[in-house]
């Protein structure tokens, strides 16, 4: 967090219009993602709490079983219902802000990549000037790229294991919800299942889309380098550009368990796996 704050303050202090505008635009996008996820979580949690009212049955919002305790007892039911009302807001506040936080980290990484590409494009304005100045600017860009790679690796190390467990858990959860949607008969149950599926899909898509954008933007660094007038540079600068392009050809990625990259292709594979498990359950049932 301290590193991120220093990077953000540095960008603000430079005063470059492109850099400041890019940071603000991405900040607005991260804020919209946060509001969307919170609204969906609030809507889903509220729907769970009012669900028993519309079914006309003595069901708890979140079905539980306690050995030796009669859930159908009126007093016990009221106590557990009130308990679940108070537990729902903290429960929704545990995962959603955590997910939004790391989505913001990834979006800020994309901002840093775009700023790097902007700095590389500025090399065109000094290509016919002093070759030592050009070499110095390229070395600064390489150091900036190395710092950016370190930042993305640190973010990945924080979330990679959690995202791997999330991948397994949500694959099973989507499969279970599709199965529930296939067997329920009451309209409130159908609406509740659909709403929960939408919440999960939105959460997953937000994470996988931002991670996919990070990978795509990182690969564009090499394209930006190739578009520079390297043919007019000195031999020393050409060698630096080649080294820079070789390193930039390796994309920056957020991984699930350091095994699977979080991309839109992986998101599609996750949905395919969930649906395949669902079809197997439906045939067995």
C-alpha positions as CSV (number, residue, x, y, z in Angstrom):
1,X,0.0,0.0,0.0
2,X,2.9,2.4,0.8
3,X,4.5,1.7,-2.6
4,X,1.2,2.2,-4.4
5,X,0.7,5.5,-2.5
6,X,4.2,6.7,-3.5
7,X,3.7,5.8,-7.1
8,X,0.3,7.6,-7.1
9,X,1.8,10.7,-5.5
10,X,4.7,10.7,-8.0
11,X,2.3,10.6,-10.9
12,X,0.2,13.5,-9.4
13,X,3.3,15.6,-8.8
14,X,4.7,15.3,-12.3
15,X,1.8,17.2,-13.7
16,X,1.7,15.5,-17.1
17,X,-1.8,15.9,-18.5
18,X,-1.9,12.4,-20.0
19,X,-0.7,10.7,-16.8
20,X,-3.1,12.6,-14.5
21,X,-6.0,12.1,-16.8
22,X,-5.3,8.3,-17.1
23,X,-5.1,7.9,-13.4
24,X,-8.4,9.8,-12.8
25,X,-10.2,7.8,-15.6
26,X,-9.1,4.5,-14.1
27,X,-10.1,5.7,-10.6
28,X,-13.6,6.4,-11.9
29,X,-13.8,3.0,-13.4
30,X,-12.6,1.3,-10.2
31,X,-15.2,3.3,-8.3
32,X,-18.0,2.1,-10.6
33,X,-16.9,-1.5,-10.3
34,X,-16.9,-1.1,-6.5
35,X,-20.4,0.4,-6.5
36,X,-21.8,-2.3,-8.8
37,X,-20.4,-5.1,-6.7
38,X,-21.6,-3.6,-3.4
39,X,-25.1,-3.0,-4.9
40,X,-25.4,-6.6,-6.1
41,X,-24.2,-7.9,-2.8
42,X,-26.7,-5.7,-0.9
43,X,-29.5,-6.8,-3.2
44,X,-28.7,-10.5,-2.9
45,X,-28.3,-10.3,0.9
46,X,-31.6,-8.5,1.2
47,X,-33.4,-11.0,-1.1
48,X,-32.1,-13.8,1.1
49,X,-33.5,-12.2,4.2
50,X,-37.0,-11.4,2.8
51,X,-37.2,-14.7,0.9
52,X,-39.1,-16.6,3.7
53,X,-41.8,-13.9,3.6
54,X,-42.7,-14.6,0.0
55,X,-42.6,-18.4,0.2
56,X,-45.1,-18.5,3.1
57,X,-43.0,-21.2,4.7
58,X,-41.0,-21.3,7.9
59,X,-37.6,-21.3,6.2
60,X,-34.4,-19.6,7.3
61,X,-32.8,-17.2,4.8
62,X,-29.6,-19.4,5.0
63,X,-30.6,-23.0,5.7
64,X,-28.8,-24.5,8.7
65,X,-28.9,-27.7,10.7
66,X,-27.9,-27.8,14.3
67,X,-27.9,-31.3,15.9
68,X,-30.3,-31.6,18.8
69,X,-32.0,-28.3,18.0
70,X,-35.6,-28.1,16.6
71,X,-35.4,-25.4,13.9
72,X,-39.2,-25.5,13.4
73,X,-39.8,-24.3,17.0
74,X,-41.3,-20.8,16.7
75,X,-39.0,-19.2,19.3
76,X,-35.9,-20.9,18.0
77,X,-36.8,-19.9,14.5
78,X,-37.2,-16.2,15.5
79,X,-33.8,-16.2,17.3
80,X,-32.0,-17.8,14.3
81,X,-33.7,-15.5,11.9
82,X,-32.7,-12.4,13.8
83,X,-29.2,-13.8,14.1
84,X,-28.9,-14.2,10.3
85,X,-30.2,-10.7,9.8
86,X,-27.3,-9.3,11.9
87,X,-24.7,-11.6,10.3
88,X,-25.6,-10.8,6.7
89,X,-24.1,-7.3,6.4
90,X,-20.7,-8.2,8.0
91,X,-20.6,-11.4,5.8
92,X,-21.2,-9.3,2.6
93,X,-18.5,-6.8,3.8
94,X,-15.8,-9.4,4.1
95,X,-15.3,-10.6,0.6
96,X,-16.7,-7.7,-1.6
97,X,-14.2,-5.0,-0.4
98,X,-11.4,-7.5,-0.6
99,X,-12.2,-8.3,-4.2
100,X,-12.6,-4.6,-5.0
101,X,-9.3,-3.7,-3.4
102,X,-7.3,-6.1,-5.6
103,X,-9.3,-5.1,-8.7
104,X,-8.2,-1.6,-8.0
105,X,-4.6,-2.8,-7.6
106,X,-4.8,-4.5,-11.1
107,X,-6.4,-1.4,-12.6
108,X,-3.6,0.8,-11.2
109,X,-1.0,-1.6,-12.7
110,X,-2.7,-1.0,-16.1
111,X,-2.4,2.7,-15.5
112,X,1.4,2.3,-14.9
113,X,1.8,0.3,-18.1
114,X,0.0,3.0,-20.1
115,X,2.2,5.7,-18.6
116,X,5.3,3.6,-19.5
117,X,4.0,3.4,-23.1
118,X,3.5,7.1,-23.1
119,X,7.1,7.7,-22.0
120,X,8.3,5.4,-24.7
121,X,6.3,7.3,-27.3
122,X,8.0,10.5,-26.1
123,X,11.3,9.1,-27.3
124,X,10.3,10.0,-30.8
125,X,10.7,13.7,-30.0
126,X,14.4,13.3,-29.0
127,X,15.5,10.6,-31.5
128,X,17.5,13.1,-33.6
129,X,19.0,14.8,-30.6
130,X,21.9,13.8,-28.3
131,X,22.4,9.9,-28.4
132,X,23.5,10.0,-24.7
133,X,20.2,11.6,-23.7
134,X,18.3,8.9,-25.7
135,X,20.3,6.2,-24.0
136,X,19.6,7.7,-20.6
137,X,15.8,7.9,-21.3
138,X,15.8,4.2,-22.5
139,X,17.6,3.1,-19.3
140,X,15.1,5.0,-17.2
141,X,12.2,3.3,-19.0
142,X,13.8,-0.1,-18.5
143,X,14.1,0.6,-14.7
144,X,10.5,1.7,-14.6
145,X,9.5,-1.5,-16.4
146,X,11.5,-3.5,-13.9
147,X,9.8,-1.7,-11.0
148,X,6.4,-2.3,-12.6
149,X,7.1,-6.1,-13.0
150,X,8.1,-6.2,-9.3
151,X,4.8,-4.4,-8.3
152,X,2.7,-6.9,-10.3
153,X,4.6,-9.9,-8.9
154,X,4.0,-8.6,-5.4
155,X,0.2,-8.2,-6.0
156,X,0.2,-11.7,-7.6
157,X,1.9,-13.2,-4.5
158,X,-0.8,-11.8,-2.3
159,X,-3.7,-13.1,-4.2
160,X,-2.6,-16.2,-6.2
161,X,-3.5,-18.8,-3.5
162,X,-6.8,-17.1,-2.7
163,X,-7.7,-16.9,-6.4
164,X,-6.9,-20.6,-6.8
165,X,-9.3,-21.6,-4.0
166,X,-11.8,-19.2,-5.4
167,X,-11.6,-20.8,-8.8
168,X,-12.4,-24.2,-7.3
169,X,-15.1,-23.0,-4.9
170,X,-16.9,-20.9,-7.5
171,X,-16.8,-23.6,-10.1
172,X,-18.6,-25.9,-7.6
173,X,-20.9,-23.2,-6.4
174,X,-22.1,-22.2,-10.0
175,X,-22.7,-25.9,-10.7
176,X,-24.7,-26.3,-7.5
177,X,-26.8,-23.2,-8.2
178,X,-27.6,-24.4,-11.7
179,X,-28.7,-27.7,-10.2
180,X,-30.8,-25.9,-7.7
181,X,-32.3,-23.7,-10.4
182,X,-33.2,-26.9,-12.3
183,X,-35.1,-28.5,-9.4
184,X,-36.8,-25.6,-7.6
185,X,-40.5,-24.9,-8.3
186,X,-41.4,-21.7,-6.4
187,X,-40.9,-18.4,-8.2
188,X,-39.1,-16.7,-5.3
189,X,-36.6,-19.6,-5.2
190,X,-35.9,-19.2,-9.0
191,X,-35.4,-15.4,-8.6
192,X,-33.1,-15.9,-5.7
193,X,-31.0,-18.5,-7.5
194,X,-30.7,-16.3,-10.6
195,X,-29.7,-13.3,-8.5
196,X,-27.0,-15.2,-6.7
197,X,-25.6,-16.5,-10.0
198,X,-25.5,-13.0,-11.4
199,X,-23.6,-11.8,-8.3
200,X,-21.0,-14.6,-8.6
201,X,-20.7,-14.0,-12.4
202,X,-20.2,-10.3,-11.9
203,X,-17.5,-10.8,-9.3
204,X,-15.6,-13.3,-11.4
205,X,-15.9,-11.4,-14.6
206,X,-14.6,-8.2,-12.9
207,X,-11.5,-10.0,-11.7
208,X,-10.8,-12.0,-14.8
209,X,-11.5,-9.0,-17.2
210,X,-9.1,-6.7,-15.3
211,X,-6.4,-9.4,-15.2
212,X,-6.9,-10.1,-18.9
213,X,-6.5,-6.3,-19.6
214,X,-3.3,-6.3,-17.6
215,X,-1.9,-9.1,-19.7
216,X,-3.0,-7.4,-23.0
217,X,-1.6,-4.0,-22.0
218,X,1.7,-5.5,-20.9
219,X,2.2,-7.1,-24.3
220,X,1.6,-3.7,-26.0
221,X,4.8,-2.4,-24.5
222,X,6.8,-4.4,-27.1
223,X,4.6,-3.1,-29.9
224,X,5.2,0.5,-28.7
225,X,8.9,-0.1,-28.6
226,X,8.9,-1.5,-32.2
227,X,7.0,1.6,-33.3
228,X,9.8,3.9,-32.1
229,X,12.3,5.1,-34.8
230,X,14.9,2.7,-33.5
231,X,16.5,2.6,-37.0
232,X,17.7,6.2,-36.4
233,X,19.2,5.4,-33.0
234,X,22.8,4.6,-32.1
235,X,24.0,1.0,-31.9
236,X,24.0,1.2,-28.1
237,X,20.4,2.4,-28.0
238,X,19.4,-0.3,-30.5
239,X,20.8,-3.0,-28.3
240,X,19.0,-1.6,-25.3
241,X,15.7,-1.5,-27.2
242,X,16.2,-5.2,-28.2
243,X,16.8,-6.2,-24.6
244,X,13.7,-4.2,-23.6
245,X,11.6,-5.8,-26.2
246,X,12.7,-9.4,-25.2
247,X,11.7,-8.8,-21.6
248,X,8.4,-7.1,-22.6
249,X,7.4,-10.1,-24.7
250,X,6.7,-11.9,-21.4
251,X,3.3,-10.7,-20.2
252,X,2.5,-9.6,-16.7
253,X,-0.1,-11.9,-15.3
254,X,-2.2,-12.5,-12.2
255,X,-2.2,-16.3,-11.6
256,X,-4.5,-18.7,-9.8
257,X,-2.2,-20.8,-7.6
258,X,0.7,-19.7,-9.9
259,X,-0.7,-22.3,-12.3
260,X,-3.6,-20.7,-14.3
261,X,-3.5,-17.1,-15.6
262,X,-6.7,-15.1,-14.9
263,X,-7.8,-14.4,-18.4
264,X,-11.2,-14.2,-20.2
265,X,-10.3,-17.6,-21.8
266,X,-9.9,-19.0,-18.3
267,X,-13.2,-17.5,-17.3
268,X,-14.9,-19.2,-20.2
269,X,-13.2,-22.5,-19.3
270,X,-14.5,-22.1,-15.7
271,X,-18.1,-21.7,-16.9
272,X,-17.7,-24.7,-19.3
273,X,-16.5,-26.8,-16.4
274,X,-19.3,-25.7,-14.2
275,X,-21.9,-26.5,-16.9
276,X,-20.3,-29.9,-17.5
277,X,-20.5,-30.9,-13.8
278,X,-24.1,-29.6,-13.8
279,X,-25.1,-31.9,-16.7
280,X,-23.5,-34.9,-14.9
281,X,-25.5,-34.1,-11.7
282,X,-28.7,-33.7,-13.6
283,X,-28.3,-37.0,-15.3
284,X,-27.5,-38.8,-12.1
285,X,-30.5,-37.0,-10.3
